[in-house]
Amino acid sequence: MTQAPLGLLKRLFAGAPEAPTPDAALAADPAPPKSRLGHEPALHAMLGRQILDAHLRNRHQLLDRAPTDFRTADADETHLLVLAMSAAAQADGELDAIERGRIRSRLGTSSLDEEARSRLEQLVDQPQCLEELVRRIDTPRLAARFYAVSLATVDKNAPINRSYLRYLAQRLGLPADLVVRLNRQMGLRL
């Protein structure tokens, strides 16, 4: 009697069919064993594809080590990122001296000439339309940098700035894991 359950367990978990013994043939189910695979190969293929797609969408996470560094940005990207910093700084209603200093220090690391820097510094004082800036973003990498420079600019302890950052991450369509990673990288725990 203990032969049949033991033989069944071996067949189920060992993978190799075992020759039935006379006692096991009597106790065995008359129906042939069903394939245990069912839809598993299709599910595995679908899950594998989703994982690969997610990795390819977010591969910039591995390539962009310093999203707030302007030395590698071209003139258009620097212009957009400085305006993003300005919009973030003005989200609480005012542009204070600390935020202005953060913007100037990042702008100082850019490869722009003095004339372009002075024009951008003048634009920083003007209110920025977030919707217009967001429409100019065309890659996930640029969206991540937009969020990162905004995060680097604001006072992370102010509730209004935290709300702005949550809204910005949602508006940019950033994946939650990327937002968490950038927040940790900049010292913010939301």
C-alpha positions as CSV (number, residue, x, y, z in Angstrom):
1,M,0.0,0.0,0.0
2,T,2.9,2.4,0.7
3,Q,4.4,1.5,-2.6
4,A,1.7,3.3,-4.7
5,P,2.0,6.8,-3.1
6,L,5.8,6.6,-3.0
7,G,5.9,5.6,-6.7
8,L,3.5,8.4,-7.5
9,L,5.6,11.0,-5.6
10,K,8.7,9.8,-7.4
11,R,7.0,10.2,-10.8
12,L,5.7,13.6,-10.0
13,F,8.8,15.1,-8.5
14,A,11.6,13.1,-10.2
15,G,10.4,13.7,-13.7
16,A,11.3,10.2,-15.0
17,P,8.4,7.8,-15.4
18,E,8.8,4.6,-13.4
19,A,7.6,1.2,-14.5
20,P,4.4,0.4,-12.6
21,T,4.5,-2.5,-10.2
22,P,1.5,-4.9,-9.9
23,D,0.4,-3.4,-6.6
24,A,0.8,0.2,-8.0
25,A,-1.1,-0.7,-11.1
26,L,-4.1,-1.7,-9.0
27,A,-4.0,1.5,-6.8
28,A,-3.2,3.8,-9.7
29,D,-5.7,6.1,-11.3
30,P,-7.1,4.6,-14.6
31,A,-6.9,8.0,-16.3
32,P,-3.6,8.8,-18.1
33,P,-1.4,11.4,-16.3
34,K,-2.0,14.9,-17.6
35,S,0.8,17.1,-18.8
36,R,1.7,19.5,-16.0
37,L,3.0,22.1,-18.4
38,G,-0.3,23.6,-19.6
39,H,0.2,27.3,-20.2
40,E,3.5,27.6,-18.3
41,P,5.8,27.9,-21.4
42,A,3.6,30.7,-22.8
43,L,3.5,32.4,-19.3
44,H,7.3,32.1,-19.0
45,A,7.8,33.6,-22.4
46,M,5.4,36.5,-21.6
47,L,7.1,37.2,-18.3
48,G,10.5,37.0,-19.8
49,R,9.5,39.5,-22.5
50,Q,8.0,41.9,-19.9
51,I,11.2,41.8,-17.8
52,L,13.3,42.4,-20.9
53,D,11.1,45.3,-22.0
54,A,11.3,46.9,-18.5
55,H,15.1,46.5,-18.5
56,L,15.4,48.1,-21.9
57,R,13.1,51.0,-20.9
58,N,15.2,51.7,-17.8
59,R,18.7,50.9,-19.0
60,H,19.6,54.5,-18.6
61,Q,19.7,53.8,-14.9
62,L,22.9,51.9,-15.4
63,L,24.4,54.3,-17.9
64,D,23.8,57.6,-16.2
65,R,25.8,57.7,-13.1
66,A,25.5,61.4,-12.3
67,P,22.2,62.8,-13.5
68,T,22.9,66.2,-12.1
69,D,26.3,66.7,-13.7
70,F,26.1,69.2,-16.5
71,R,29.6,68.6,-18.0
72,T,28.2,65.9,-20.3
73,A,25.1,67.8,-21.4
74,D,24.8,69.7,-24.6
75,A,23.6,73.4,-24.8
76,D,19.9,72.5,-25.3
77,E,19.9,69.9,-22.5
78,T,21.6,72.3,-20.2
79,H,19.1,75.0,-21.0
80,L,16.2,72.7,-20.3
81,L,17.7,71.4,-17.0
82,V,18.5,74.8,-15.7
83,L,14.9,75.9,-16.4
84,A,13.7,72.7,-14.6
85,M,15.8,73.7,-11.6
86,S,14.2,77.2,-11.8
87,A,10.7,75.7,-12.0
88,A,11.4,73.5,-9.0
89,A,12.8,76.3,-7.0
90,Q,9.8,78.5,-7.7
91,A,7.3,75.7,-6.8
92,D,7.0,76.9,-3.3
93,G,6.3,80.5,-4.4
94,E,9.7,82.0,-4.1
95,L,13.3,81.6,-5.3
96,D,15.5,81.9,-2.3
97,A,19.2,82.5,-2.1
98,I,20.1,78.9,-1.3
99,E,18.2,77.6,-4.4
100,R,19.7,80.3,-6.5
101,G,23.2,79.3,-5.3
102,R,22.5,75.6,-6.2
103,I,21.4,76.6,-9.7
104,R,24.4,78.8,-10.2
105,S,26.8,76.1,-9.0
106,R,25.3,73.5,-11.4
107,L,25.4,76.0,-14.2
108,G,29.0,76.8,-13.4
109,T,29.9,73.1,-14.2
110,S,28.4,73.3,-17.7
111,S,30.3,73.6,-20.9
112,L,28.4,76.8,-21.9
113,D,30.2,80.0,-22.7
114,E,29.8,83.1,-20.5
115,E,27.2,84.7,-22.7
116,A,25.0,81.7,-22.6
117,R,25.4,81.3,-18.9
118,S,24.4,84.9,-18.2
119,R,21.3,84.6,-20.4
120,L,20.3,81.4,-18.5
121,E,20.9,83.2,-15.2
122,Q,18.5,85.9,-16.2
123,L,15.9,83.3,-17.2
124,V,16.1,81.7,-13.8
125,D,14.4,84.6,-12.1
126,Q,11.4,84.4,-14.4
127,P,8.6,82.0,-13.6
128,Q,8.7,78.8,-15.7
129,C,5.7,76.9,-17.1
130,L,6.2,73.3,-16.1
131,E,3.9,72.0,-18.8
132,E,6.0,73.6,-21.5
133,L,9.2,72.2,-20.1
134,V,7.7,68.7,-19.7
135,R,6.6,68.8,-23.4
136,R,10.2,69.3,-24.4
137,I,11.3,66.0,-22.8
138,D,11.8,63.3,-25.4
139,T,13.7,60.5,-23.8
140,P,13.4,58.6,-20.5
141,R,17.0,59.6,-19.7
142,L,16.2,63.3,-20.0
143,A,13.1,62.8,-17.8
144,A,15.2,61.2,-15.1
145,R,17.7,64.0,-15.3
146,F,14.9,66.6,-15.2
147,Y,13.6,65.0,-12.0
148,A,17.1,64.7,-10.5
149,V,18.1,68.3,-11.0
150,S,14.7,69.4,-9.6
151,L,15.3,67.2,-6.6
152,A,18.9,68.6,-6.1
153,T,17.5,72.2,-6.2
154,V,14.7,72.2,-3.6
155,D,14.6,72.0,0.1
156,K,13.6,68.3,0.6
157,N,12.1,68.9,4.0
158,A,9.4,71.3,2.9
159,P,6.0,69.6,2.4
160,I,5.2,71.7,-0.6
161,N,8.4,70.7,-2.3
162,R,7.7,67.0,-1.6
163,S,4.3,67.4,-3.2
164,Y,5.9,69.1,-6.2
165,L,8.4,66.2,-6.6
166,R,5.7,63.6,-6.4
167,Y,3.6,65.5,-9.0
168,L,6.7,65.9,-11.2
169,A,7.6,62.2,-11.1
170,Q,4.1,61.3,-12.0
171,R,3.9,63.9,-14.8
172,L,7.2,62.7,-16.2
173,G,6.0,59.1,-16.2
174,L,9.0,57.9,-14.2
175,P,9.0,54.3,-13.0
176,A,8.6,54.0,-9.2
177,D,11.9,52.2,-8.8
178,L,13.8,55.0,-10.6
179,V,12.1,57.6,-8.4
180,V,13.1,55.7,-5.2
181,R,16.7,55.3,-6.5
182,L,17.0,59.0,-7.3
183,N,15.5,60.0,-4.0
184,R,17.9,57.9,-2.1
185,Q,20.8,59.1,-4.2
186,M,19.9,62.7,-3.3
187,G,19.1,61.9,0.4
188,L,15.3,62.0,0.3
189,R,13.0,59.5,1.8
190,L,9.4,59.9,0.7
